[in-house]
Amino acid sequence: MTPSGSARTLTITFHGHACFTVEGDGRRLVLDPFLTGNPAGTLA
């Protein structure tokens, strides 16, 4: 639960095929079943 007057933001970004980044509360989660070894997987 957030304090009254404050809001949290959750950002979901689609990068292509099956890759998503979920960001919120100062944390980042990258979901991709084929990130390692994929030449097109260039997330920084």
C-alpha positions as CSV (number, residue, x, y, z in Angstrom):
1,M,0.0,0.0,0.0
2,T,1.4,3.4,-0.9
3,P,1.1,6.5,1.4
4,S,-1.7,8.9,0.6
5,G,-0.8,11.2,-2.3
6,S,2.0,9.1,-3.7
7,A,1.8,6.8,-6.7
8,R,4.1,4.1,-8.0
9,T,4.7,3.5,-11.6
10,L,5.2,0.2,-13.3
11,T,6.5,0.3,-16.9
12,I,6.3,-2.7,-19.2
13,T,8.3,-2.4,-22.5
14,F,7.9,-4.9,-25.4
15,H,11.2,-5.3,-27.3
16,G,10.1,-7.8,-29.8
17,H,9.2,-11.5,-30.3
18,A,8.9,-12.6,-26.6
19,C,11.1,-10.1,-24.8
20,F,9.8,-7.7,-22.2
21,T,11.3,-5.3,-19.6
22,V,9.3,-4.7,-16.5
23,E,10.5,-1.6,-14.4
24,G,9.3,-0.2,-11.2
25,D,10.4,0.8,-7.7
26,G,14.0,1.2,-8.9
27,R,14.2,-2.4,-10.2
28,R,14.3,-3.8,-13.7
29,L,13.4,-7.3,-14.8
30,V,14.1,-8.5,-18.3
31,L,12.0,-11.5,-19.5
32,D,13.3,-13.2,-22.7
33,P,13.6,-16.9,-23.3
34,F,16.3,-16.3,-25.9
35,L,18.5,-13.4,-24.7
36,T,21.8,-15.2,-24.2
37,G,23.4,-16.1,-27.5
38,N,21.0,-14.0,-29.5
39,P,22.8,-11.4,-31.7
40,A,19.6,-9.3,-31.8
41,G,19.4,-9.2,-28.0
42,T,21.3,-6.0,-27.3
43,L,19.7,-4.6,-24.1
44,A,21.9,-2.3,-22.1
